[in-house]
Amino acid sequence: MVGFTADELSQVVDETVDFSRIPGVTKSQIMDIMERYYDGYVFSPESDEHVFNTNMCQVFLKNLIDQRHIPY
């Protein structure tokens, strides 16, 4: 796996993050942060679609879930 599309990452967030356990944090916030830091990989000159770094997204989400706040 080389990266998540925005739709795939959105689905991963839906499937892994229980927002009831992280007060004050929204999916929109998470997606904005992840787009800012982990989006931008393009593996083909013919592609306009960027992908998110899979490993960095997984680490971010794990820390979010474990720490119950946005990891900075």
CHARMM-style PDB file with segment names, atoms N, HN, CA, C and O in Angstrom:
ATOM      1  N   MET     1       0.852  -1.162   0.000  1.00  0.00      PROA
ATOM      2  CA  MET     1       0.000   0.000   0.000  1.00  0.00      PROA
ATOM      3  C   MET     1       0.903   1.231   0.000  1.00  0.00      PROA
ATOM      4  O   MET     1       1.759   1.364   0.875  1.00  0.00      PROA
ATOM      5  N   VAL     2       0.729   2.121  -0.953  1.00  0.00      PROA
ATOM      6  HN  VAL     2       0.033   2.013  -1.664  1.00  0.00      PROA
ATOM      7  CA  VAL     2       1.584   3.291  -1.055  1.00  0.00      PROA
ATOM      8  C   VAL     2       0.955   4.543  -0.480  1.00  0.00      PROA
ATOM      9  O   VAL     2       1.664   5.510  -0.204  1.00  0.00      PROA
ATOM     10  N   GLY     3      -0.343   4.555  -0.294  1.00  0.00      PROA
ATOM     11  HN  GLY     3      -0.920   3.769  -0.519  1.00  0.00      PROA
ATOM     12  CA  GLY     3      -0.990   5.727   0.264  1.00  0.00      PROA
ATOM     13  C   GLY     3      -2.495   5.611   0.225  1.00  0.00      PROA
ATOM     14  O   GLY     3      -3.061   4.812  -0.521  1.00  0.00      PROA
ATOM     15  N   PHE     4      -3.139   6.438   1.057  1.00  0.00      PROA
ATOM     16  HN  PHE     4      -2.680   7.087   1.663  1.00  0.00      PROA
ATOM     17  CA  PHE     4      -4.595   6.508   1.092  1.00  0.00      PROA
ATOM     18  C   PHE     4      -5.067   7.671   0.233  1.00  0.00      PROA
ATOM     19  O   PHE     4      -4.467   8.746   0.250  1.00  0.00      PROA
ATOM     20  N   THR     5      -6.137   7.459  -0.514  1.00  0.00      PROA
ATOM     21  HN  THR     5      -6.625   6.586  -0.528  1.00  0.00      PROA
ATOM     22  CA  THR     5      -6.822   8.588  -1.129  1.00  0.00      PROA
ATOM     23  C   THR     5      -7.595   9.285  -0.015  1.00  0.00      PROA
ATOM     24  O   THR     5      -7.717   8.745   1.084  1.00  0.00      PROA
ATOM     25  N   ALA     6      -8.113  10.467  -0.285  1.00  0.00      PROA
ATOM     26  HN  ALA     6      -8.014  10.905  -1.178  1.00  0.00      PROA
ATOM     27  CA  ALA     6      -8.900  11.189   0.719  1.00  0.00      PROA
ATOM     28  C   ALA     6     -10.120  10.370   1.137  1.00  0.00      PROA
ATOM     29  O   ALA     6     -10.461  10.331   2.320  1.00  0.00      PROA
ATOM     30  N   ASP     7     -10.778   9.721   0.186  1.00  0.00      PROA
ATOM     31  HN  ASP     7     -10.501   9.753  -0.774  1.00  0.00      PROA
ATOM     32  CA  ASP     7     -11.955   8.907   0.511  1.00  0.00      PROA
ATOM     33  C   ASP     7     -11.573   7.707   1.370  1.00  0.00      PROA
ATOM     34  O   ASP     7     -12.283   7.358   2.313  1.00  0.00      PROA
ATOM     35  N   GLU     8     -10.452   7.082   1.041  1.00  0.00      PROA
ATOM     36  HN  GLU     8      -9.875   7.366   0.275  1.00  0.00      PROA
ATOM     37  CA  GLU     8     -10.001   5.927   1.837  1.00  0.00      PROA
ATOM     38  C   GLU     8      -9.633   6.356   3.255  1.00  0.00      PROA
ATOM     39  O   GLU     8      -9.976   5.673   4.220  1.00  0.00      PROA
ATOM     40  N   LEU     9      -8.939   7.480   3.383  1.00  0.00      PROA
ATOM     41  HN  LEU     9      -8.660   8.035   2.599  1.00  0.00      PROA
ATOM     42  CA  LEU     9      -8.569   7.957   4.710  1.00  0.00      PROA
ATOM     43  C   LEU     9      -9.812   8.314   5.514  1.00  0.00      PROA
ATOM     44  O   LEU     9      -9.873   8.033   6.711  1.00  0.00      PROA
ATOM     45  N   SER    10     -10.783   8.916   4.886  1.00  0.00      PROA
ATOM     46  HN  SER    10     -10.733   9.143   3.913  1.00  0.00      PROA
ATOM     47  CA  SER    10     -12.035   9.242   5.565  1.00  0.00      PROA
ATOM     48  C   SER    10     -12.700   7.979   6.115  1.00  0.00      PROA
ATOM     49  O   SER    10     -13.214   7.975   7.234  1.00  0.00      PROA
ATOM     50  N   GLN    11     -12.686   6.927   5.332  1.00  0.00      PROA
ATOM     51  HN  GLN    11     -12.269   6.930   4.423  1.00  0.00      PROA
ATOM     52  CA  GLN    11     -13.259   5.659   5.770  1.00  0.00      PROA
ATOM     53  C   GLN    11     -12.453   5.066   6.929  1.00  0.00      PROA
ATOM     54  O   GLN    11     -13.031   4.534   7.877  1.00  0.00      PROA
ATOM     55  N   VAL    12     -11.129   5.155   6.858  1.00  0.00      PROA
ATOM     56  HN  VAL    12     -10.659   5.587   6.088  1.00  0.00      PROA
ATOM     57  CA  VAL    12     -10.279   4.658   7.944  1.00  0.00      PROA
ATOM     58  C   VAL    12     -10.607   5.401   9.241  1.00  0.00      PROA
ATOM     59  O   VAL    12     -10.730   4.783  10.299  1.00  0.00      PROA
ATOM     60  N   VAL    13     -10.746   6.712   9.160  1.00  0.00      PROA
ATOM     61  HN  VAL    13     -10.646   7.214   8.301  1.00  0.00      PROA
ATOM     62  CA  VAL    13     -11.093   7.505  10.342  1.00  0.00      PROA
ATOM     63  C   VAL    13     -12.442   7.045  10.891  1.00  0.00      PROA
ATOM     64  O   VAL    13     -12.580   6.842  12.098  1.00  0.00      PROA
ATOM     65  N   ASP    14     -13.424   6.881  10.029  1.00  0.00      PROA
ATOM     66  HN  ASP    14     -13.312   7.046   9.049  1.00  0.00      PROA
ATOM     67  CA  ASP    14     -14.750   6.415  10.468  1.00  0.00      PROA
ATOM     68  C   ASP    14     -14.672   5.075  11.173  1.00  0.00      PROA
ATOM     69  O   ASP    14     -15.377   4.847  12.156  1.00  0.00      PROA
ATOM     70  N   GLU    15     -13.818   4.185  10.678  1.00  0.00      PROA
ATOM     71  HN  GLU    15     -13.245   4.371   9.880  1.00  0.00      PROA
ATOM     72  CA  GLU    15     -13.745   2.826  11.212  1.00  0.00      PROA
ATOM     73  C   GLU    15     -12.885   2.703  12.473  1.00  0.00      PROA
ATOM     74  O   GLU    15     -13.009   1.723  13.208  1.00  0.00      PROA
ATOM     75  N   THR    16     -12.026   3.671  12.727  1.00  0.00      PROA
ATOM     76  HN  THR    16     -11.926   4.467  12.131  1.00  0.00      PROA
ATOM     77  CA  THR    16     -11.084   3.507  13.839  1.00  0.00      PROA
ATOM     78  C   THR    16     -11.258   4.492  14.986  1.00  0.00      PROA
ATOM     79  O   THR    16     -10.893   4.175  16.118  1.00  0.00      PROA
ATOM     80  N   VAL    17     -11.799   5.666  14.734  1.00  0.00      PROA
ATOM     81  HN  VAL    17     -12.096   5.924  13.814  1.00  0.00      PROA
ATOM     82  CA  VAL    17     -11.853   6.695  15.777  1.00  0.00      PROA
ATOM     83  C   VAL    17     -13.256   6.765  16.382  1.00  0.00      PROA
ATOM     84  O   VAL    17     -14.247   6.954  15.677  1.00  0.00      PROA
ATOM     85  N   ASP    18     -13.309   6.609  17.700  1.00  0.00      PROA
ATOM     86  HN  ASP    18     -12.504   6.456  18.272  1.00  0.00      PROA
ATOM     87  CA  ASP    18     -14.563   6.773  18.447  1.00  0.00      PROA
ATOM     88  C   ASP    18     -14.558   8.191  19.011  1.00  0.00      PROA
ATOM     89  O   ASP    18     -13.971   8.443  20.063  1.00  0.00      PROA
ATOM     90  N   PHE    19     -15.209   9.109  18.314  1.00  0.00      PROA
ATOM     91  HN  PHE    19     -15.686   8.904  17.459  1.00  0.00      PROA
ATOM     92  CA  PHE    19     -15.169  10.513  18.697  1.00  0.00      PROA
ATOM     93  C   PHE    19     -15.875  10.782  20.019  1.00  0.00      PROA
ATOM     94  O   PHE    19     -15.666  11.841  20.611  1.00  0.00      PROA
ATOM     95  N   SER    20     -16.692   9.872  20.497  1.00  0.00      PROA
ATOM     96  HN  SER    20     -16.862   9.011  20.016  1.00  0.00      PROA
ATOM     97  CA  SER    20     -17.328  10.051  21.808  1.00  0.00      PROA
ATOM     98  C   SER    20     -16.294   9.957  22.931  1.00  0.00      PROA
ATOM     99  O   SER    20     -16.544  10.419  24.044  1.00  0.00      PROA
ATOM    100  N   ARG    21     -15.140   9.362  22.643  1.00  0.00      PROA
ATOM    101  HN  ARG    21     -14.937   8.987  21.738  1.00  0.00      PROA
ATOM    102  CA  ARG    21     -14.070   9.232  23.640  1.00  0.00      PROA
ATOM    103  C   ARG    21     -13.039  10.360  23.553  1.00  0.00      PROA
ATOM    104  O   ARG    21     -12.103  10.421  24.349  1.00  0.00      PROA
ATOM    105  N   ILE    22     -13.228  11.259  22.564  1.00  0.00      PROA
ATOM    106  HN  ILE    22     -13.989  11.209  21.917  1.00  0.00      PROA
ATOM    107  CA  ILE    22     -12.282  12.355  22.363  1.00  0.00      PROA
ATOM    108  C   ILE    22     -13.090  13.660  22.295  1.00  0.00      PROA
ATOM    109  O   ILE    22     -13.369  14.163  21.207  1.00  0.00      PROA
ATOM    110  N   PRO    23     -13.458  14.196  23.449  1.00  0.00      PROA
ATOM    111  CA  PRO    23     -14.322  15.383  23.457  1.00  0.00      PROA
ATOM    112  C   PRO    23     -13.680  16.584  22.756  1.00  0.00      PROA
ATOM    113  O   PRO    23     -12.484  16.841  22.892  1.00  0.00      PROA
ATOM    114  N   GLY    24     -14.501  17.297  22.015  1.00  0.00      PROA
ATOM    115  HN  GLY    24     -15.472  17.087  21.905  1.00  0.00      PROA
ATOM    116  CA  GLY    24     -14.050  18.516  21.366  1.00  0.00      PROA
ATOM    117  C   GLY    24     -13.292  18.311  20.067  1.00  0.00      PROA
ATOM    118  O   GLY    24     -12.876  19.287  19.441  1.00  0.00      PROA
ATOM    119  N   VAL    25     -13.102  17.069  19.646  1.00  0.00      PROA
ATOM    120  HN  VAL    25     -13.440  16.277  20.154  1.00  0.00      PROA
ATOM    121  CA  VAL    25     -12.389  16.784  18.403  1.00  0.00      PROA
ATOM    122  C   VAL    25     -13.395  16.283  17.372  1.00  0.00      PROA
ATOM    123  O   VAL    25     -14.218  15.415  17.664  1.00  0.00      PROA
ATOM    124  N   THR    26     -13.317  16.838  16.167  1.00  0.00      PROA
ATOM    125  HN  THR    26     -12.648  17.542  15.931  1.00  0.00      PROA
ATOM    126  CA  THR    26     -14.234  16.433  15.109  1.00  0.00      PROA
ATOM    127  C   THR    26     -13.471  15.755  13.970  1.00  0.00      PROA
ATOM    128  O   THR    26     -12.257  15.903  13.835  1.00  0.00      PROA
ATOM    129  N   LYS    27     -14.200  15.028  13.178  1.00  0.00      PROA
ATOM    130  HN  LYS    27     -15.186  14.907  13.287  1.00  0.00      PROA
ATOM    131  CA  LYS    27     -13.597  14.397  12.006  1.00  0.00      PROA
ATOM    132  C   LYS    27     -13.040  15.459  11.061  1.00  0.00      PROA
ATOM    133  O   LYS    27     -11.976  15.271  10.470  1.00  0.00      PROA
ATOM    134  N   SER    28     -13.740  16.543  10.921  1.00  0.00      PROA
ATOM    135  HN  SER    28     -14.604  16.695  11.401  1.00  0.00      PROA
ATOM    136  CA  SER    28     -13.289  17.622  10.050  1.00  0.00      PROA
ATOM    137  C   SER    28     -11.925  18.156  10.499  1.00  0.00      PROA
ATOM    138  O   SER    28     -11.052  18.398   9.666  1.00  0.00      PROA
ATOM    139  N   GLN    29     -11.741  18.338  11.802  1.00  0.00      PROA
ATOM    140  HN  GLN    29     -12.450  18.141  12.478  1.00  0.00      PROA
ATOM    141  CA  GLN    29     -10.445  18.785  12.322  1.00  0.00      PROA
ATOM    142  C   GLN    29      -9.349  17.790  11.972  1.00  0.00      PROA
ATOM    143  O   GLN    29      -8.267  18.171  11.525  1.00  0.00      PROA
ATOM    144  N   ILE    30      -9.642  16.514  12.181  1.00  0.00      PROA
ATOM    145  HN  ILE    30     -10.521  16.205  12.544  1.00  0.00      PROA
ATOM    146  CA  ILE    30      -8.658  15.468  11.925  1.00  0.00      PROA
ATOM    147  C   ILE    30      -8.283  15.450  10.445  1.00  0.00      PROA
ATOM    148  O   ILE    30      -7.102  15.389  10.100  1.00  0.00      PROA
ATOM    149  N   MET    31      -9.279  15.502   9.582  1.00  0.00      PROA
ATOM    150  HN  MET    31     -10.237  15.552   9.862  1.00  0.00      PROA
ATOM    151  CA  MET    31      -9.003  15.468   8.148  1.00  0.00      PROA
ATOM    152  C   MET    31      -8.205  16.700   7.715  1.00  0.00      PROA
ATOM    153  O   MET    31      -7.317  16.590   6.870  1.00  0.00      PROA
ATOM    154  N   ASP    32      -8.508  17.862   8.279  1.00  0.00      PROA
ATOM    155  HN  ASP    32      -9.229  17.952   8.965  1.00  0.00      PROA
ATOM    156  CA  ASP    32      -7.764  19.081   7.945  1.00  0.00      PROA
ATOM    157  C   ASP    32      -6.296  18.955   8.346  1.00  0.00      PROA
ATOM    158  O   ASP    32      -5.403  19.298   7.571  1.00  0.00      PROA
ATOM    159  N   ILE    33      -6.054  18.464   9.555  1.00  0.00      PROA
ATOM    160  HN  ILE    33      -6.780  18.186  10.184  1.00  0.00      PROA
ATOM    161  CA  ILE    33      -4.683  18.298  10.035  1.00  0.00      PROA
ATOM    162  C   ILE    33      -3.936  17.295   9.169  1.00  0.00      PROA
ATOM    163  O   ILE    33      -2.794  17.527   8.773  1.00  0.00      PROA
ATOM    164  N   MET    34      -4.590  16.188   8.883  1.00  0.00      PROA
ATOM    165  HN  MET    34      -5.518  16.000   9.204  1.00  0.00      PROA
ATOM    166  CA  MET    34      -3.929  15.151   8.092  1.00  0.00      PROA
ATOM    167  C   MET    34      -3.668  15.625   6.674  1.00  0.00      PROA
ATOM    168  O   MET    34      -2.647  15.272   6.084  1.00  0.00      PROA
ATOM    169  N   GLU    35      -4.569  16.417   6.119  1.00  0.00      PROA
ATOM    170  HN  GLU    35      -5.399  16.704   6.598  1.00  0.00      PROA
ATOM    171  CA  GLU    35      -4.338  16.952   4.774  1.00  0.00      PROA
ATOM    172  C   GLU    35      -3.150  17.905   4.783  1.00  0.00      PROA
ATOM    173  O   GLU    35      -2.344  17.909   3.853  1.00  0.00      PROA
ATOM    174  N   ARG    36      -3.043  18.707   5.829  1.00  0.00      PROA
ATOM    175  HN  ARG    36      -3.697  18.704   6.585  1.00  0.00      PROA
ATOM    176  CA  ARG    36      -1.952  19.672   5.926  1.00  0.00      PROA
ATOM    177  C   ARG    36      -0.590  18.978   6.027  1.00  0.00      PROA
ATOM    178  O   ARG    36       0.381  19.420   5.413  1.00  0.00      PROA
ATOM    179  N   TYR    37      -0.519  17.893   6.800  1.00  0.00      PROA
ATOM    180  HN  TYR    37      -1.308  17.533   7.299  1.00  0.00      PROA
ATOM    181  CA  TYR    37       0.775  17.276   7.081  1.00  0.00      PROA
ATOM    182  C   TYR    37       1.097  16.008   6.291  1.00  0.00      PROA
ATOM    183  O   TYR    37       2.269  15.718   6.052  1.00  0.00      PROA
ATOM    184  N   TYR    38       0.084  15.253   5.884  1.00  0.00      PROA
ATOM    185  HN  TYR    38      -0.869  15.489   6.079  1.00  0.00      PROA
ATOM    186  CA  TYR    38       0.350  13.923   5.331  1.00  0.00      PROA
ATOM    187  C   TYR    38      -0.145  13.709   3.916  1.00  0.00      PROA
ATOM    188  O   TYR    38      -0.044  12.597   3.397  1.00  0.00      PROA
ATOM    189  N   ASP    39      -0.683  14.746   3.268  1.00  0.00      PROA
ATOM    190  HN  ASP    39      -0.765  15.650   3.689  1.00  0.00      PROA
ATOM    191  CA  ASP    39      -1.154  14.636   1.890  1.00  0.00      PROA
ATOM    192  C   ASP    39      -0.104  15.267   0.985  1.00  0.00      PROA
ATOM    193  O   ASP    39       0.606  16.184   1.399  1.00  0.00      PROA
ATOM    194  N   GLY    40      -0.006  14.790  -0.223  1.00  0.00      PROA
ATOM    195  HN  GLY    40      -0.582  14.045  -0.560  1.00  0.00      PROA
ATOM    196  CA  GLY    40       0.890  15.435  -1.154  1.00  0.00      PROA
ATOM    197  C   GLY    40       1.753  14.501  -1.964  1.00  0.00      PROA
ATOM    198  O   GLY    40       2.525  14.959  -2.806  1.00  0.00      PROA
ATOM    199  N   TYR    41       1.650  13.227  -1.740  1.00  0.00      PROA
ATOM    200  HN  TYR    41       1.023  12.855  -1.056  1.00  0.00      PROA
ATOM    201  CA  TYR    41       2.452  12.271  -2.502  1.00  0.00      PROA
ATOM    202  C   TYR    41       1.765  11.990  -3.833  1.00  0.00      PROA
ATOM    203  O   TYR    41       0.575  11.677  -3.873  1.00  0.00      PROA
ATOM    204  N   VAL    42       2.512  12.103  -4.908  1.00  0.00      PROA
ATOM    205  HN  VAL    42       3.479  12.357  -4.876  1.00  0.00      PROA
ATOM    206  CA  VAL    42       2.015  11.797  -6.245  1.00  0.00      PROA
ATOM    207  C   VAL    42       3.013  10.823  -6.864  1.00  0.00      PROA
ATOM    208  O   VAL    42       4.205  11.118  -6.950  1.00  0.00      PROA
ATOM    209  N   PHE    43       2.525   9.667  -7.293  1.00  0.00      PROA
ATOM    210  HN  PHE    43       1.556   9.427  -7.223  1.00  0.00      PROA
ATOM    211  CA  PHE    43       3.422   8.629  -7.774  1.00  0.00      PROA
ATOM    212  C   PHE    43       3.448   8.482  -9.285  1.00  0.00      PROA
ATOM    213  O   PHE    43       4.163   7.633  -9.817  1.00  0.00      PROA
ATOM    214  N   SER    44       2.674   9.301  -9.976  1.00  0.00      PROA
ATOM    215  HN  SER    44       2.093   9.991  -9.544  1.00  0.00      PROA
ATOM    216  CA  SER    44       2.670   9.234 -11.428  1.00  0.00      PROA
ATOM    217  C   SER    44       2.499  10.638 -11.994  1.00  0.00      PROA
ATOM    218  O   SER    44       1.652  11.392 -11.515  1.00  0.00      PROA
ATOM    219  N   PRO    45       3.279  11.001 -12.994  1.00  0.00      PROA
ATOM    220  CA  PRO    45       3.123  12.323 -13.600  1.00  0.00      PROA
ATOM    221  C   PRO    45       1.769  12.499 -14.286  1.00  0.00      PROA
ATOM    222  O   PRO    45       1.337  13.626 -14.527  1.00  0.00      PROA
ATOM    223  N   GLU    46       1.105  11.400 -14.598  1.00  0.00      PROA
ATOM    224  HN  GLU    46       1.456  10.484 -14.402  1.00  0.00      PROA
ATOM    225  CA  GLU    46      -0.212  11.476 -15.240  1.00  0.00      PROA
ATOM    226  C   GLU    46      -1.348  11.636 -14.233  1.00  0.00      PROA
ATOM    227  O   GLU    46      -2.499  11.816 -14.630  1.00  0.00      PROA
ATOM    228  N   SER    47      -1.044  11.572 -12.944  1.00  0.00      PROA
ATOM    229  HN  SER    47      -0.109  11.425 -12.622  1.00  0.00      PROA
ATOM    230  CA  SER    47      -2.087  11.615 -11.921  1.00  0.00      PROA
ATOM    231  C   SER    47      -2.202  13.006 -11.308  1.00  0.00      PROA
ATOM    232  O   SER    47      -1.201  13.657 -11.011  1.00  0.00      PROA
ATOM    233  N   ASP    48      -3.429  13.439 -11.129  1.00  0.00      PROA
ATOM    234  HN  ASP    48      -4.242  12.909 -11.370  1.00  0.00      PROA
ATOM    235  CA  ASP    48      -3.698  14.685 -10.410  1.00  0.00      PROA
ATOM    236  C   ASP    48      -4.024  14.415  -8.954  1.00  0.00      PROA
ATOM    237  O   ASP    48      -4.117  15.342  -8.150  1.00  0.00      PROA
ATOM    238  N   GLU    49      -4.198  13.142  -8.615  1.00  0.00      PROA
ATOM    239  HN  GLU    49      -4.122  12.389  -9.268  1.00  0.00      PROA
ATOM    240  CA  GLU    49      -4.610  12.787  -7.265  1.00  0.00      PROA
ATOM    241  C   GLU    49      -3.400  12.591  -6.358  1.00  0.00      PROA
ATOM    242  O   GLU    49      -2.460  11.867  -6.686  1.00  0.00      PROA
ATOM    243  N   HSD    50      -3.452  13.253  -5.219  1.00  0.00      PROA
ATOM    244  HN  HSD    50      -4.216  13.841  -4.952  1.00  0.00      PROA
ATOM    245  CA  HSD    50      -2.429  13.082  -4.199  1.00  0.00      PROA
ATOM    246  C   HSD    50      -2.887  11.965  -3.273  1.00  0.00      PROA
ATOM    247  O   HSD    50      -4.081  11.684  -3.172  1.00  0.00      PROA
ATOM    248  N   VAL    51      -1.949  11.339  -2.609  1.00  0.00      PROA
ATOM    249  HN  VAL    51      -0.979  11.567  -2.691  1.00  0.00      PROA
ATOM    250  CA  VAL    51      -2.311  10.336  -1.612  1.00  0.00      PROA
ATOM    251  C   VAL    51      -1.655  10.697  -0.282  1.00  0.00      PROA
ATOM    252  O   VAL    51      -0.638  11.388  -0.228  1.00  0.00      PROA
ATOM    253  N   PHE    52      -2.273  10.207   0.778  1.00  0.00      PROA
ATOM    254  HN  PHE    52      -3.099   9.646   0.734  1.00  0.00      PROA
ATOM    255  CA  PHE    52      -1.787  10.434   2.127  1.00  0.00      PROA
ATOM    256  C   PHE    52      -0.770   9.359   2.491  1.00  0.00      PROA
ATOM    257  O   PHE    52      -0.928   8.197   2.117  1.00  0.00      PROA
ATOM    258  N   ASN    53       0.259   9.742   3.210  1.00  0.00      PROA
ATOM    259  HN  ASN    53       0.387  10.686   3.514  1.00  0.00      PROA
ATOM    260  CA  ASN    53       1.274   8.807   3.675  1.00  0.00      PROA
ATOM    261  C   ASN    53       0.622   7.835   4.655  1.00  0.00      PROA
ATOM    262  O   ASN    53       0.194   8.228   5.740  1.00  0.00      PROA
ATOM    263  N   THR    54       0.550   6.579   4.268  1.00  0.00      PROA
ATOM    264  HN  THR    54       0.898   6.260   3.387  1.00  0.00      PROA
ATOM    265  CA  THR    54      -0.153   5.553   5.033  1.00  0.00      PROA
ATOM    266  C   THR    54       0.423   5.401   6.440  1.00  0.00      PROA
ATOM    267  O   THR    54      -0.323   5.420   7.419  1.00  0.00      PROA
ATOM    268  N   ASN    55       1.726   5.252   6.544  1.00  0.00      PROA
ATOM    269  HN  ASN    55       2.332   5.236   5.749  1.00  0.00      PROA
ATOM    270  CA  ASN    55       2.340   5.034   7.853  1.00  0.00      PROA
ATOM    271  C   ASN    55       2.135   6.218   8.786  1.00  0.00      PROA
ATOM    272  O   ASN    55       1.796   6.036   9.956  1.00  0.00      PROA
ATOM    273  N   MET    56       2.335   7.415   8.284  1.00  0.00      PROA
ATOM    274  HN  MET    56       2.609   7.563   7.333  1.00  0.00      PROA
ATOM    275  CA  MET    56       2.183   8.600   9.128  1.00  0.00      PROA
ATOM    276  C   MET    56       0.740   8.784   9.575  1.00  0.00      PROA
ATOM    277  O   MET    56       0.493   9.211  10.703  1.00  0.00      PROA
ATOM    278  N   CYS    57      -0.209   8.471   8.714  1.00  0.00      PROA
ATOM    279  HN  CYS    57      -0.009   8.124   7.798  1.00  0.00      PROA
ATOM    280  CA  CYS    57      -1.617   8.562   9.085  1.00  0.00      PROA
ATOM    281  C   CYS    57      -1.954   7.564  10.185  1.00  0.00      PROA
ATOM    282  O   CYS    57      -2.672   7.892  11.129  1.00  0.00      PROA
ATOM    283  N   GLN    58      -1.435   6.348  10.062  1.00  0.00      PROA
ATOM    284  HN  GLN    58      -0.852   6.082   9.295  1.00  0.00      PROA
ATOM    285  CA  GLN    58      -1.700   5.327  11.073  1.00  0.00      PROA
ATOM    286  C   GLN    58      -1.101   5.713  12.419  1.00  0.00      PROA
ATOM    287  O   GLN    58      -1.736   5.522  13.456  1.00  0.00      PROA
ATOM    288  N   VAL    59       0.097   6.247  12.413  1.00  0.00      PROA
ATOM    289  HN  VAL    59       0.613   6.402  11.571  1.00  0.00      PROA
ATOM    290  CA  VAL    59       0.728   6.690  13.663  1.00  0.00      PROA
ATOM    291  C   VAL    59      -0.077   7.831  14.288  1.00  0.00      PROA
ATOM    292  O   VAL    59      -0.329   7.830  15.493  1.00  0.00      PROA
ATOM    293  N   PHE    60      -0.475   8.796  13.473  1.00  0.00      PROA
ATOM    294  HN  PHE    60      -0.271   8.797  12.494  1.00  0.00      PROA
ATOM    295  CA  PHE    60      -1.270   9.924  13.971  1.00  0.00      PROA
ATOM    296  C   PHE    60      -2.562   9.428  14.609  1.00  0.00      PROA
ATOM    297  O   PHE    60      -2.905   9.840  15.717  1.00  0.00      PROA
ATOM    298  N   LEU    61      -3.284   8.544  13.914  1.00  0.00      PROA
ATOM    299  HN  LEU    61      -3.006   8.209  13.014  1.00  0.00      PROA
ATOM    300  CA  LEU    61      -4.553   8.043  14.442  1.00  0.00      PROA
ATOM    301  C   LEU    61      -4.352   7.214  15.704  1.00  0.00      PROA
ATOM    302  O   LEU    61      -5.160   7.300  16.628  1.00  0.00      PROA
ATOM    303  N   LYS    62      -3.300   6.418  15.761  1.00  0.00      PROA
ATOM    304  HN  LYS    62      -2.643   6.348  15.011  1.00  0.00      PROA
ATOM    305  CA  LYS    62      -3.013   5.639  16.970  1.00  0.00      PROA
ATOM    306  C   LYS    62      -2.758   6.564  18.147  1.00  0.00      PROA
ATOM    307  O   LYS    62      -3.287   6.345  19.237  1.00  0.00      PROA
ATOM    308  N   ASN    63      -1.950   7.598  17.935  1.00  0.00      PROA
ATOM    309  HN  ASN    63      -1.520   7.775  17.050  1.00  0.00      PROA
ATOM    310  CA  ASN    63      -1.677   8.548  19.009  1.00  0.00      PROA
ATOM    311  C   ASN    63      -2.935   9.296  19.427  1.00  0.00      PROA
ATOM    312  O   ASN    63      -3.149   9.530  20.617  1.00  0.00      PROA
ATOM    313  N   LEU    64      -3.763   9.671  18.472  1.00  0.00      PROA
ATOM    314  HN  LEU    64      -3.590   9.481  17.505  1.00  0.00      PROA
ATOM    315  CA  LEU    64      -5.033  10.334  18.766  1.00  0.00      PROA
ATOM    316  C   LEU    64      -5.901   9.448  19.657  1.00  0.00      PROA
ATOM    317  O   LEU    64      -6.440   9.908  20.664  1.00  0.00      PROA
ATOM    318  N   ILE    65      -6.030   8.202  19.290  1.00  0.00      PROA
ATOM    319  HN  ILE    65      -5.592   7.828  18.472  1.00  0.00      PROA
ATOM    320  CA  ILE    65      -6.865   7.265  20.042  1.00  0.00      PROA
ATOM    321  C   ILE    65      -6.264   7.000  21.425  1.00  0.00      PROA
ATOM    322  O   ILE    65      -6.988   7.012  22.421  1.00  0.00      PROA
ATOM    323  N   ASP    66      -4.969   6.765  21.499  1.00  0.00      PROA
ATOM    324  HN  ASP    66      -4.381   6.755  20.690  1.00  0.00      PROA
ATOM    325  CA  ASP    66      -4.314   6.465  22.771  1.00  0.00      PROA
ATOM    326  C   ASP    66      -4.306   7.655  23.731  1.00  0.00      PROA
ATOM    327  O   ASP    66      -4.543   7.487  24.927  1.00  0.00      PROA
ATOM    328  N   GLN    67      -4.036   8.858  23.211  1.00  0.00      PROA
ATOM    329  HN  GLN    67      -3.844   8.994  22.239  1.00  0.00      PROA
ATOM    330  CA  GLN    67      -3.891  10.042  24.050  1.00  0.00      PROA
ATOM    331  C   GLN    67      -5.205  10.774  24.294  1.00  0.00      PROA
ATOM    332  O   GLN    67      -5.313  11.587  25.212  1.00  0.00      PROA
ATOM    333  N   ARG    68      -6.201  10.476  23.464  1.00  0.00      PROA
ATOM    334  HN  ARG    68      -6.112   9.816  22.718  1.00  0.00      PROA
ATOM    335  CA  ARG    68      -7.526  11.103  23.547  1.00  0.00      PROA
ATOM    336  C   ARG    68      -7.500  12.617  23.379  1.00  0.00      PROA
ATOM    337  O   ARG    68      -8.306  13.335  23.970  1.00  0.00      PROA
ATOM    338  N   HSD    69      -6.572  13.083  22.575  1.00  0.00      PROA
ATOM    339  HN  HSD    69      -5.917  12.500  22.095  1.00  0.00      PROA
ATOM    340  CA  HSD    69      -6.525  14.475  22.133  1.00  0.00      PROA
ATOM    341  C   HSD    69      -5.662  14.525  20.876  1.00  0.00      PROA
ATOM    342  O   HSD    69      -4.963  13.567  20.548  1.00  0.00      PROA
ATOM    343  N   ILE    70      -5.723  15.649  20.186  1.00  0.00      PROA
ATOM    344  HN  ILE    70      -6.291  16.427  20.453  1.00  0.00      PROA
ATOM    345  CA  ILE    70      -4.964  15.796  18.946  1.00  0.00      PROA
ATOM    346  C   ILE    70      -3.471  15.796  19.286  1.00  0.00      PROA
ATOM    347  O   ILE    70      -3.013  16.654  20.041  1.00  0.00      PROA
ATOM    348  N   PRO    71      -2.724  14.863  18.749  1.00  0.00      PROA
ATOM    349  CA  PRO    71      -1.287  14.819  19.039  1.00  0.00      PROA
ATOM    350  C   PRO    71      -0.533  15.879  18.239  1.00  0.00      PROA
ATOM    351  O   PRO    71      -0.694  15.983  17.023  1.00  0.00      PROA
ATOM    352  N   TYR    72       0.275  16.649  18.920  1.00  0.00      PROA
ATOM    353  HN  TYR    72       0.406  16.565  19.908  1.00  0.00      PROA
ATOM    354  CA  TYR    72       1.083  17.668  18.242  1.00  0.00      PROA
ATOM    355  C   TYR    72       2.535  17.411  18.495  1.00  0.00      PROA
ATOM    356  OT1 TYR    72       3.387  18.157  18.013  1.00  0.00      PROA
TER     357      TYR     72
END
